[in-house]
């Protein structure tokens, strides 16, 4: 350890610079790195400038500081990310992914009156990816110890670093993460400890290019929980561990081996026909890594998380790794979710099992953002988040992660007022369907908080988005030729119910089609609802759009809406958003219900959420329940039948060519059960904050739901088929 210690100007912490003025630090090799703007449209084919930066960079940093007596605060952040230890003890990790214009720091309370060692493992991924705002040539560290606003110590040129060469590997997913072939021979176990000698490490230097606008991270730190295997068994050449259900986290192990000995680690969400780990996963992640041992005891130090249930450890030749492995476990990570706070007990039609599967999906998929999946993309997609966020708010009783998500997409409006489909991240993708649903995300916050001030902060972005899409309006108010972005309709394509309009990429077919216009109408009525709440005097434009929509797409002979102006084909998708947003005439409700029940007609998981909301809008609760618990291969029970512990990306493993087996957009069953069946509707205008109108079908004999809402616990109980009742308890009861 260097003898130099950063000290305060006096023992009371007086003097020193304001903490906001403390510069970012980086490594010497970064002086020649070029910082670039990485966001560009998918159709853009010209290569980006070269940053001259290495990818997959692991850097270890140590700083020793003397703190005055009394409580101190460590404010800490890094780009891309960090893991931190204080005097050799785990402190935390972060920050949440973000754009530089609103970059978060985290705060840690530190007891003063002592000299402490802060050890940091920094990481720069370096690829254009959905998971973080990486690949832009920005790699640095910002750390300040404070009392109040007075700086008592800060990261500076006295802090030392070393680039670690213990990690290597190729990327998986969409360049989402690097595999981690870990070489214990190149790792020093004691580097985090206060007494470690770092005198031959290099010194940090100021990152003069730093252009971050720092904000305090308002979301909580991730929970880390140790999970033991529920079983293990030998396989040829190794041992297979089952951790009981899908997990998001890292596999940890200790092994006693000889110098240069190799172990192969394979991870998977399922087993293959031979009972081995399917490490070449359906979602196109190939989770196979090598661990190289040194003589004696070795500790595996994974950095990046994976989505998996099973781990297979294989040895060399005929050696059985079971003889050398000890302490094998998973360190699971997820955004805080109190286990018993929200629960459902009901055996009828496997409702309880569906609820628990969805709950585990939200747990696995809510990290520092609402991920579309914690494996292949690890990105926060706007459409996926609309469903996941509403489920997560019910499960936790909190809206902090929801607000962080909303602010991420508001920040994306700096790139385009039409909003990005995935944010934050360095991969620019635009999906019209998702942008037009932004209002649902904003109004979910208002439903649960009645916070007009926050709604007011969101409104300019909501209005800017509708203004942006307004450029595609024709004279009657409908949109046509919305070609800058994906017109998704459904994903994958084979679940579009033969939708009769060209949706090729990157060029969407010319003309006016149904789904984008149903969503356009939905965007307008959500904007107008926000304006009414905020008491803004704005022109109402949804009425003429509704009339034009019905004139263009309604087919009276079928009492359904067609896919396009010139088509007679009436797909599910041409009707489900119309039903959800109130575009469907009263005379068409029977036809819509019959369409939803027609064998062979189906949609994917994402639009099914809106399809069932449409049935509820019409009061068709029996059909809603029937489809929510359907037994064929087009519903949640099929996932359970195929062994799911988290929701799939499609209704079955083989219904998509690259199916993720942990996809939180499948968690929509949670708000549907709570709101449309149990009948707890968040209502900002109600004195209690909710309306209670249960719609449980007759066949449900016993039902017990527990949910948090505005600091109270609500229980909906139905026993032996009696009428459902609600019990209100104080928080903590």
C-alpha positions as a printed Julia matrix, in Angstrom:
733×3 Matrix{Float64}:
   0.0     0.0     0.0
   1.2     3.48   -0.82
   2.11    5.61    2.18
   0.25    8.59    0.75
  -3.09    9.23    2.47
  -5.67   11.8     1.36
  -6.47   13.94    4.41
  -9.02   16.56    5.3
  -8.1    20.16    5.9
  -8.96   19.75    9.59
 -10.38   17.17   11.95
 -13.89   18.61   11.65
 -13.97   18.26    7.88
 -13.92   21.99    7.25
 -12.37   23.3     4.08
 -11.87   21.41    0.86
 -13.77   21.68   -2.38
 -17.49   21.23   -2.78
 -18.02   17.54   -3.62
 -19.68   18.32   -6.95
 -16.4    19.82   -8.18
 -14.37   16.65   -7.65
 -13.07   15.37  -11.01
 -13.47   11.92  -12.48
 -10.4     9.68  -12.6
  -9.34    7.08  -15.14
  -6.34    4.94  -16.03
  -3.25    6.16  -17.86
  -4.02    4.03  -20.95
  -7.25    6.0   -21.41
  -5.48    9.22  -22.33
  -5.48    8.14  -25.99
  -9.05    6.83  -26.03
 -11.59    8.71  -28.11
 -15.06    9.34  -26.67
 -17.79    9.01  -29.3
 -21.54    9.29  -29.73
 -22.78    5.75  -30.35
 -26.54    6.08  -30.82
 -27.61    5.79  -34.44
 -30.62    4.35  -36.23
 -30.63    0.69  -37.15
 -30.69    1.54  -40.85
 -27.44    3.49  -40.45
 -24.76    1.4   -42.15
 -21.65    3.55  -41.86
 -19.18    2.28  -39.25
 -18.75    4.23  -36.04
 -15.42    5.95  -35.34
 -12.88    3.8   -33.54
 -12.52    4.67  -29.86
  -9.12    2.9   -29.63
 -10.4     1.39  -26.39
 -10.03   -2.26  -25.37
 -13.13   -4.33  -24.7
 -13.81   -6.52  -21.69
 -11.52   -4.5   -19.43
 -11.27   -5.43  -15.73
  -9.42   -2.92  -13.55
  -8.69   -3.21   -9.83
  -8.39    0.07   -7.88
  -7.33    0.78   -4.31
  -7.55    3.99   -2.33
  -6.59    4.66    1.3
  -8.21    7.62    3.05
  -8.23    9.09    6.53
 -11.68   10.12    7.75
 -12.57   12.55   10.53
 -14.59   11.45   13.55
 -18.31   11.13   13.08
 -20.55    9.78   10.32
 -19.33   10.2     6.75
 -20.94    9.58    3.37
 -19.19    7.92    0.44
 -20.59    9.05   -2.9
 -19.48    6.61   -5.56
 -20.02    5.85   -9.23
 -18.15    4.5   -12.24
 -18.58    3.96  -15.96
 -19.46    1.25  -16.95
 -19.79   -0.25  -13.44
 -18.07   -1.17  -10.18
 -18.05   -3.58   -7.27
 -16.76   -2.17   -3.98
 -15.25   -3.47   -0.74
 -14.39   -1.43    2.35
 -11.5    -2.85    4.37
 -12.02   -6.18    2.62
 -15.78   -6.37    3.35
 -18.41   -6.2     0.62
 -19.85   -2.69    0.29
 -21.99   -2.67   -2.86
 -22.17   -2.47   -6.63
 -23.5    -0.13   -9.28
 -24.4     2.22  -10.66
 -27.67    1.55  -12.43
 -27.2     1.84  -16.22
 -27.83    5.4   -17.42
 -27.06    8.04  -20.0
 -24.33   10.58  -19.24
 -26.89   13.39  -19.08
 -28.39   11.86  -15.95
 -25.7     9.63  -14.5
 -26.31    8.18  -11.01
 -24.02    7.98   -8.02
 -24.74    5.89   -4.93
 -24.31    6.8    -1.29
 -22.86    4.65    1.5
 -22.75    5.58    5.17
 -19.23    5.14    6.57
 -18.17    5.47   10.2
 -15.38    8.05   10.48
 -12.49    8.52   12.88
 -10.29    5.98   11.12
  -8.26    5.2     8.03
 -10.06    2.97    5.54
  -9.19    1.17    2.31
 -11.68    1.27   -0.54
 -11.11   -1.5    -3.09
 -12.94   -1.34   -6.42
 -13.32   -3.75   -9.29
 -14.15   -1.6   -12.34
 -15.39   -2.88  -15.66
 -15.6    -1.5   -19.2
 -17.56   -3.74  -21.55
 -16.85   -1.88  -24.77
 -19.6    -3.17  -27.07
 -22.66   -1.46  -28.53
 -25.3    -3.15  -26.44
 -28.8    -2.88  -25.04
 -27.67   -3.55  -21.49
 -25.67   -0.38  -20.79
 -24.51    2.85  -22.42
 -21.21    1.25  -23.36
 -18.83    1.22  -26.27
 -18.52    5.01  -26.17
 -14.93    5.26  -24.9
 -15.98    6.47  -21.45
 -14.31    4.63  -18.59
 -13.77    6.26  -15.26
 -14.33    6.5   -11.53
 -15.74    9.16   -9.23
 -15.51    8.72   -5.45
 -15.92   11.32   -2.72
 -16.04   10.97    1.07
 -18.05   13.78    2.67
 -19.43   15.21    5.85
 -22.39   17.23    4.71
 -21.23   19.01    1.55
 -17.66   19.23    2.74
 -15.19   16.87    1.1
 -13.11   14.88    3.57
 -11.39   12.68    0.98
 -11.67   11.88   -2.71
 -10.31    9.65   -5.41
  -7.22   11.29   -6.91
  -3.81   10.56   -8.42
  -2.68    8.81   -5.23
  -5.15    5.97   -5.83
  -3.59    2.98   -7.55
  -4.82    0.52  -10.13
  -3.89   -2.67  -11.95
  -5.48   -4.14  -15.07
  -6.5    -7.73  -14.4
  -5.76  -10.35  -17.04
  -7.59  -13.12  -15.17
 -10.72  -12.84  -17.36
 -11.1   -13.75  -21.03
 -13.83  -14.94  -23.36
 -16.12  -14.27  -26.3
 -19.43  -12.44  -26.24
 -22.85  -14.08  -25.99
 -26.35  -12.8   -26.69
 -26.36   -9.63  -28.77
 -22.83   -8.76  -27.61
 -24.57   -8.54  -24.25
 -21.83   -9.95  -22.08
 -18.42  -11.54  -22.28
 -17.97  -15.08  -21.09
 -15.61  -15.33  -18.16
 -12.85  -17.86  -18.56
 -11.19  -17.28  -15.21
  -7.52  -18.01  -14.51
  -6.86  -18.22  -10.76
  -3.11  -18.11  -11.42
  -3.51  -14.48  -12.53
  -5.57  -13.41   -9.53
  -4.39  -12.26   -6.09
  -6.9   -13.09   -3.38
  -5.66  -10.48   -0.94
  -5.91   -7.43   -3.22
  -8.99   -6.09   -1.38
  -7.39   -6.21    2.07
  -6.04   -3.09    3.82
  -2.53   -4.5     4.23
  -2.03   -5.54    0.61
   1.13   -4.11   -0.99
   0.11   -2.15   -4.11
   3.32   -0.13   -4.37
   4.03   -1.47   -7.87
   0.54   -0.55   -9.16
   0.07    2.49  -11.4
  -1.56    5.75  -10.33
  -4.89    7.01  -11.63
  -5.07   10.14  -13.73
  -7.76   12.74  -14.23
 -10.42   12.0   -16.87
 -10.46   15.46  -18.41
 -13.01   14.37  -20.98
 -15.65   13.55  -18.31
 -18.98   15.1   -19.31
 -21.37   13.53  -16.81
 -24.26   15.26  -15.12
 -24.44   13.45  -11.8
 -27.67   12.72   -9.93
 -28.25   10.71   -6.79
 -29.47    7.2    -7.59
 -32.93    6.96   -6.09
 -33.38    3.23   -6.55
 -32.19    0.85   -3.86
 -29.1    -1.36   -4.04
 -29.68   -4.84   -5.39
 -30.35   -7.64   -2.93
 -27.75  -10.41   -2.87
 -28.85  -13.76   -1.5
 -26.95  -16.99   -1.27
 -28.8   -19.94   -2.83
 -27.68  -23.51   -2.2
 -28.24  -26.32   -4.72
 -31.37  -28.33   -3.99
 -29.68  -31.41   -5.45
 -26.52  -32.57   -7.18
 -25.67  -35.74   -9.03
 -22.73  -37.16  -10.94
 -22.62  -37.0   -14.73
 -19.92  -38.43  -16.99
 -16.76  -36.48  -16.18
 -18.36  -34.18  -13.66
 -21.2   -33.15  -11.42
 -24.51  -31.4   -12.07
 -26.08  -28.91   -9.64
 -29.78  -28.02   -9.63
 -30.66  -24.74   -7.92
 -34.37  -25.49   -7.88
 -35.67  -22.72  -10.1
 -34.49  -20.09  -12.53
 -31.96  -17.72  -10.92
 -30.31  -14.5   -11.96
 -26.85  -14.33  -10.45
 -23.38  -15.81  -10.3
 -22.11  -19.29   -9.55
 -19.47  -19.35   -6.82
 -17.17  -22.2    -5.88
 -13.99  -23.09   -4.08
 -11.71  -25.77   -5.53
  -8.46  -27.36   -4.38
  -6.41  -28.26   -7.41
  -3.03  -28.36   -9.03
  -1.32  -25.68  -11.09
  -2.8   -25.41  -14.6
  -5.71  -27.78  -13.98
  -8.88  -26.93  -15.91
 -12.54  -27.16  -14.96
 -15.34  -26.58  -17.47
 -18.44  -24.74  -16.23
 -21.7   -25.06  -18.12
 -24.87  -23.15  -17.26
 -28.41  -23.65  -18.52
 -32.09  -23.03  -17.91
 -33.05  -26.62  -18.68
 -31.71  -30.12  -19.22
 -31.42  -31.84  -22.58
 -32.88  -35.23  -23.49
 -29.87  -36.97  -21.95
 -30.34  -35.18  -18.63
 -27.35  -32.9   -19.13
 -27.25  -29.11  -18.91
 -28.41  -27.47  -22.12
 -25.66  -24.83  -22.14
 -26.28  -23.95  -25.79
 -29.44  -22.25  -24.7
 -32.56  -21.62  -26.72
 -32.07  -17.86  -26.33
 -28.75  -18.08  -28.25
 -26.5   -17.73  -25.23
 -23.8   -20.39  -25.1
 -22.89  -20.55  -21.42
 -19.65  -22.55  -21.3
 -16.56  -21.26  -19.47
 -13.18  -22.56  -18.33
 -11.72  -22.16  -14.87
  -7.95  -22.59  -14.65
  -6.66  -23.49  -11.21
  -3.45  -22.78   -9.36
  -1.82  -25.1    -6.87
  -3.81  -25.3    -3.64
  -7.04  -23.51   -2.82
  -8.84  -21.49   -5.53
 -11.86  -19.19   -5.36
 -14.0   -18.52   -8.44
 -14.67  -14.79   -8.86
 -17.43  -14.25  -11.45
 -18.2   -10.68  -12.46
 -21.26  -10.69  -14.72
 -24.58  -12.35  -13.89
 -26.31  -15.02  -15.94
 -29.83  -16.46  -16.12
 -29.79  -20.17  -15.3
 -31.04  -22.98  -13.07
 -28.47  -25.72  -13.61
 -24.67  -25.76  -13.45
 -22.48  -28.59  -14.66
 -18.82  -28.74  -13.61
 -16.6   -31.04  -15.67
 -13.06  -32.1   -14.9
 -10.11  -33.21  -16.99
  -9.82  -36.8   -18.21
 -11.31  -39.15  -15.6
 -10.9   -36.88  -12.59
 -14.14  -36.17  -10.78
 -14.44  -32.48   -9.83
 -16.65  -33.48   -6.91
 -13.47  -34.54   -5.12
 -11.93  -31.06   -5.36
 -14.98  -28.75   -5.22
 -16.3   -27.23   -2.02
 -18.8   -24.52   -1.16
 -20.67  -24.42   -4.48
 -23.56  -21.94   -4.43
 -25.27  -19.18   -6.4
 -25.21  -15.57   -5.28
 -28.62  -14.54   -6.55
 -29.25  -10.87   -7.24
 -32.49   -8.95   -7.72
 -34.18   -5.66   -6.92
 -35.54   -5.77   -3.34
 -38.8    -7.7    -3.1
 -40.12   -8.72    0.31
 -41.05  -12.37   -0.13
 -44.38  -12.54    1.71
 -45.64   -9.05    1.0
 -47.69  -10.04   -2.05
 -48.95  -13.59   -2.41
 -51.77  -15.65   -3.81
 -53.06  -18.97   -2.48
 -55.49  -20.67   -4.86
 -55.26  -24.18   -6.28
 -58.11  -23.83   -8.77
 -56.82  -24.07  -12.35
 -53.27  -23.61  -11.01
 -53.85  -19.9   -10.35
 -51.41  -19.95   -7.43
 -48.71  -21.62   -9.5
 -49.16  -19.14  -12.35
 -48.9   -16.27   -9.87
 -45.71  -17.66   -8.31
 -44.14  -18.3   -11.73
 -44.84  -14.69  -12.74
 -43.54  -13.42   -9.4
 -40.24  -15.27   -9.81
 -39.97  -13.87  -13.34
 -40.3   -10.31  -12.03
 -37.73  -11.12   -9.33
 -35.23  -12.49  -11.85
 -35.87   -9.79  -14.45
 -35.88   -6.68  -12.27
 -32.24   -5.8   -11.76
 -31.08   -2.18  -12.0
 -33.84   -1.86  -14.6
 -36.86   -3.79  -15.88
 -35.1    -6.21  -18.22
 -36.79   -7.87  -21.14
 -34.7   -10.9   -20.2
 -31.66  -11.32  -17.95
 -29.81  -13.42  -20.53
 -29.78  -12.48  -24.2
 -30.49   -8.72  -24.18
 -30.43   -7.55  -20.54
 -32.09   -4.4   -21.84
 -34.99   -2.3   -20.58
 -37.56   -2.32  -23.38
 -40.37    0.18  -23.03
 -43.14   -2.21  -24.02
 -41.96   -5.02  -21.77
 -41.59   -2.55  -18.89
 -45.24   -1.48  -19.11
 -46.28   -4.96  -18.03
 -43.36   -5.79  -15.74
 -43.56   -2.47  -13.9
 -47.23   -2.82  -13.06
 -46.62   -6.33  -11.74
 -43.56   -5.19   -9.78
 -45.42   -2.3    -8.15
 -48.1    -4.71   -6.97
 -45.48   -7.15   -5.68
 -43.47   -4.55   -3.77
 -45.86   -1.69   -3.03
 -43.22    0.74   -4.31
 -42.8     2.86   -7.44
 -39.11    3.8    -7.2
 -37.99    1.43   -9.96
 -40.97    2.43  -12.09
 -39.98    6.09  -11.81
 -36.39    5.32  -12.66
 -37.66    3.52  -15.79
 -39.87    6.46  -16.77
 -36.98    8.88  -16.33
 -34.75    6.65  -18.48
 -37.2     6.92  -21.37
 -37.68   10.63  -20.78
 -33.9    10.95  -21.11
 -34.09    9.02  -24.4
 -36.23   11.86  -25.81
 -32.96   13.81  -26.07
 -32.07   11.37  -28.85
 -35.48   11.41  -30.49
 -38.79   12.86  -29.26
 -40.37    9.65  -30.56
 -38.54    7.81  -27.73
 -36.24    4.82  -27.95
 -37.55    1.3   -27.58
 -34.76    0.32  -25.18
 -33.17    2.65  -22.67
 -30.67    3.28  -21.35
 -28.21    1.61  -23.69
 -25.9     2.24  -26.59
 -27.97    0.29  -29.12
 -30.56    2.57  -30.7
 -33.78    0.79  -31.51
 -37.17    2.33  -32.25
 -40.47    0.44  -32.03
 -43.6     2.46  -32.76
 -45.86    0.15  -30.74
 -43.81    0.69  -27.59
 -43.41    4.45  -27.92
 -47.15    4.89  -28.4
 -47.73    3.03  -25.12
 -45.48    5.35  -23.08
 -48.53    6.96  -21.49
 -49.44    3.64  -19.85
 -46.14    3.69  -17.98
 -46.69    7.25  -16.78
 -50.31    6.65  -15.76
 -49.35    3.54  -13.82
 -47.29    5.79  -11.56
 -50.24    8.14  -11.12
 -52.61    5.23  -10.43
 -50.51    4.18   -7.45
 -49.24    7.56   -6.17
 -51.66   10.32   -7.24
 -48.54   12.45   -7.68
 -49.55   15.3   -10.01
 -46.13   16.92   -9.75
 -44.38   13.87  -11.18
 -47.07   13.5   -13.83
 -46.43   17.13  -14.75
 -42.72   16.38  -15.21
 -43.6    13.49  -17.52
 -46.19   15.33  -19.58
 -43.84   17.26  -21.93
 -42.26   13.97  -23.02
 -45.66   12.36  -23.49
 -46.84   15.32  -25.54
 -43.57   15.44  -27.47
 -43.95   11.78  -28.4
 -47.48   12.25  -29.75
 -46.37   15.37  -31.63
 -43.56   13.35  -33.19
 -45.9    10.61  -34.4
 -48.31   13.29  -35.52
 -46.02   13.93  -38.47
 -47.47   10.75  -40.04
 -51.09   11.95  -39.82
 -53.15   12.23  -42.91
 -56.24   14.44  -43.26
 -58.57   12.18  -41.22
 -56.07   11.91  -38.33
 -54.93    8.33  -38.95
 -51.25    7.48  -39.32
 -49.76    6.03  -42.46
 -46.27    5.06  -43.57
 -44.78    5.02  -40.07
 -41.51    3.79  -41.5
 -38.75    5.12  -39.24
 -39.39    2.45  -36.6
 -40.48   -1.16  -36.28
 -44.23   -1.68  -36.48
 -44.1    -4.71  -34.24
 -47.75   -5.88  -34.03
 -46.47   -9.04  -32.3
 -43.28  -10.96  -31.79
 -42.32  -13.44  -33.1
 -43.86  -13.04  -36.54
 -45.47  -16.49  -36.46
 -47.78  -15.28  -33.67
 -49.25  -12.4   -35.71
 -52.37  -14.38  -36.69
 -51.61  -13.82  -40.41
 -51.79  -10.05  -40.01
 -52.43   -8.69  -43.48
 -49.92   -5.88  -43.87
 -46.26   -5.88  -44.88
 -44.09   -5.39  -41.77
 -40.7    -6.11  -43.26
 -37.6    -4.54  -41.76
 -36.16   -2.01  -42.15
 -38.88   -0.8   -44.52
 -42.49   -1.08  -43.36
 -45.02   -1.44  -46.16
 -46.67    1.71  -47.46
 -50.19    2.46  -46.4
 -52.4     2.67  -43.34
 -52.76   -0.32  -41.07
 -54.75   -1.14  -37.97
 -52.47   -1.81  -35.01
 -50.31    1.3   -35.21
 -53.52    3.37  -35.41
 -55.24    1.61  -32.51
 -52.13    2.35  -30.49
 -52.11    5.92  -31.82
 -55.64    6.36  -30.51
 -54.55    4.84  -27.19
 -51.66    7.3   -27.0
 -54.01   10.22  -27.58
 -56.54    9.19  -24.93
 -53.76    8.61  -22.39
 -52.31   12.03  -23.2
 -55.75   13.6   -22.83
 -56.27   11.82  -19.51
 -52.99   13.31  -18.26
 -54.13   16.75  -19.46
 -57.42   16.4   -17.57
 -55.59   15.44  -14.37
 -53.2    18.36  -14.79
 -56.08   20.68  -15.7
 -54.46   21.69  -18.96
 -56.55   23.31  -21.65
 -55.62   21.35  -24.79
 -57.43   20.38  -27.96
 -59.01   16.92  -27.84
 -58.02   15.06  -30.99
 -58.93   11.48  -30.07
 -62.6    11.78  -31.1
 -62.01   12.32  -34.84
 -59.34    9.6   -34.8
 -61.85    7.14  -33.32
 -64.37    7.95  -36.05
 -61.74    7.61  -38.78
 -60.48    4.33  -37.31
 -63.94    2.78  -37.29
 -64.63    4.01  -40.81
 -61.34    2.67  -42.19
 -61.13   -0.7   -40.47
 -64.56   -1.84  -39.24
 -66.21   -4.61  -41.25
 -69.94   -4.63  -40.33
 -70.58   -8.01  -41.92
 -68.05   -9.62  -39.57
 -68.55   -7.16  -36.72
 -64.76   -7.01  -36.41
 -61.91   -4.76  -37.45
 -59.71   -5.65  -40.42
 -55.91   -5.49  -40.57
 -55.72   -2.64  -43.09
 -57.94   -0.33  -45.12
 -57.87   -2.69  -48.07
 -58.01   -6.03  -46.25
 -60.9    -8.22  -45.24
 -58.79  -10.27  -42.84
 -59.73   -9.68  -39.21
 -56.82  -10.84  -37.07
 -56.78  -10.96  -33.29
 -54.3    -8.09  -33.32
 -56.58   -5.87  -35.38
 -59.17   -6.21  -32.62
 -57.4    -6.64  -29.28
 -55.99   -3.1   -28.99
 -59.31   -1.76  -30.31
 -61.05   -3.64  -27.51
 -58.54   -2.49  -24.89
 -58.82    1.21  -25.75
 -62.59    1.38  -26.33
 -62.64    1.59  -30.11
 -64.96   -1.39  -30.5
 -68.68   -0.75  -31.03
 -71.06   -2.4   -28.57
 -72.44   -4.58  -31.37
 -68.96   -6.07  -31.94
 -68.32   -7.31  -28.41
 -69.81  -10.77  -28.96
 -67.77  -11.2   -32.13
 -64.58  -10.17  -30.33
 -65.23  -12.64  -27.52
 -65.9   -15.4   -30.05
 -62.72  -14.49  -31.95
 -60.67  -14.78  -28.78
 -62.13  -18.25  -28.15
 -61.71  -19.54  -31.71
 -59.36  -22.59  -31.75
 -56.14  -21.94  -33.64
 -56.38  -18.15  -33.37
 -53.77  -16.79  -31.04
 -51.37  -14.0   -30.27
 -48.13  -13.7   -28.33
 -47.75  -13.02  -24.63
 -47.29   -9.25  -24.88
 -50.51   -8.44  -26.79
 -52.45  -11.03  -24.79
 -52.2    -8.71  -21.78
 -54.05   -6.0   -23.71
 -56.47   -8.53  -25.23
 -57.56   -9.64  -21.76
 -57.83   -6.03  -20.59
 -60.22   -5.57  -23.51
 -62.4    -8.42  -22.31
 -62.5    -6.87  -18.85
 -63.51   -3.53  -20.35
 -66.48   -5.31  -21.9
 -67.34   -7.11  -18.66
 -66.49  -10.53  -20.13
 -64.78  -11.79  -16.99
 -65.65  -15.48  -17.45
 -63.89  -15.48  -20.82
 -60.97  -13.53  -19.38
 -60.56  -16.2   -16.7
 -60.96  -19.0   -19.23
 -58.14  -17.6   -21.38
 -55.97  -16.74  -18.39
 -56.12  -20.39  -17.3
 -56.45  -22.04  -20.72
 -55.1   -25.59  -20.93
 -53.92  -25.7   -24.54
 -50.45  -24.65  -25.72
 -51.39  -20.96  -25.87
 -51.34  -19.94  -22.22
 -49.51  -19.76  -18.91
 -50.43  -23.3   -17.88
 -48.57  -24.63  -20.91
 -45.38  -23.05  -19.54
 -45.94  -24.86  -16.25
 -46.55  -28.09  -18.14
 -43.17  -27.59  -19.87
 -41.4   -27.2   -16.52
 -41.25  -23.41  -16.24
 -40.29  -21.66  -13.01
 -40.27  -18.32  -14.84
 -42.39  -17.13  -17.77
 -41.14  -17.92  -21.25
 -40.81  -15.43  -24.09
 -43.48  -17.41  -25.96
 -46.23  -19.73  -24.71
 -44.02  -22.75  -25.31
 -40.31  -23.44  -25.67
 -40.57  -24.32  -29.36
 -42.88  -21.48  -30.41
 -39.96  -19.14  -31.12
 -36.58  -19.9   -32.67
 -34.64  -18.27  -29.82
 -37.01  -18.46  -26.86
 -35.84  -16.91  -23.63
 -37.06  -19.0   -20.71
 -37.12  -15.97  -18.41
 -39.06  -13.13  -19.97
 -40.87  -10.73  -17.62
 -43.37   -9.53  -20.2
 -45.16  -12.75  -19.29
 -45.87  -11.42  -15.79
 -49.06   -9.65  -16.89
 -51.09  -12.4   -15.21
 -50.3   -10.72  -11.86
 -52.08   -7.38  -12.45
 -54.86   -9.21  -14.3
 -55.5   -11.47  -11.31
 -55.29   -8.64   -8.79
 -57.3    -6.04  -10.67
 -59.7    -7.88  -12.96
 -60.43  -11.01  -10.9
 -59.82  -10.1    -7.24
 -61.15   -6.65   -8.07
 -58.62   -4.31   -6.44
 -58.37   -1.38   -8.83
 -55.95    1.41   -7.91
 -57.99    4.61   -8.09
 -56.37    7.96   -7.29
 -59.81    9.57   -6.98
 -61.03    7.15   -4.31
 -60.48    8.16   -0.69
 -58.93    4.74    0.04
 -56.8     4.83   -3.12
 -58.61    1.88   -4.64
 -61.98    0.47   -5.73
 -63.03   -3.04   -4.75
 -65.13   -4.9    -7.31
 -64.35   -8.65   -7.25
 -65.08  -10.75  -10.33
 -63.98  -14.19   -9.2
 -65.64  -16.95  -11.22
 -67.91  -19.45   -9.49
 -65.53  -22.37   -9.8
 -63.0   -20.75   -7.48
 -63.85  -22.18   -4.06
 -60.93  -20.93   -1.97
 -58.92  -17.82   -2.74
 -56.62  -15.69   -0.62
 -54.74  -12.75   -2.11
 -52.48  -10.4    -0.18
 -51.21   -7.15   -1.77
 -49.54   -3.95   -0.54
 -51.04   -0.6    -1.54
 -50.1     2.84   -0.22
 -48.64    1.6     3.04
 -51.44   -0.86    3.81
 -51.95   -4.55    3.24
 -55.12   -5.62    1.48
 -56.37   -9.19    1.65
 -59.08  -10.54   -0.6
 -60.53  -13.74    0.81
 -63.07  -16.17   -0.58
 -63.81  -19.41    1.25
 -65.98  -22.3     0.06
 -67.4   -20.28   -2.77
 -68.8   -17.5    -0.57
 -68.68  -13.87   -1.62
 -65.21  -12.34   -1.74
 -64.4    -9.97    1.1
 -61.55   -7.52    1.58
 -59.56   -7.04    4.79
 -57.47   -3.91    5.27
 -54.46   -4.12    7.55
 -51.77   -1.67    8.55
 -48.32   -2.24    7.08
 -46.35   -4.79    9.09
 -49.39   -6.74   10.31
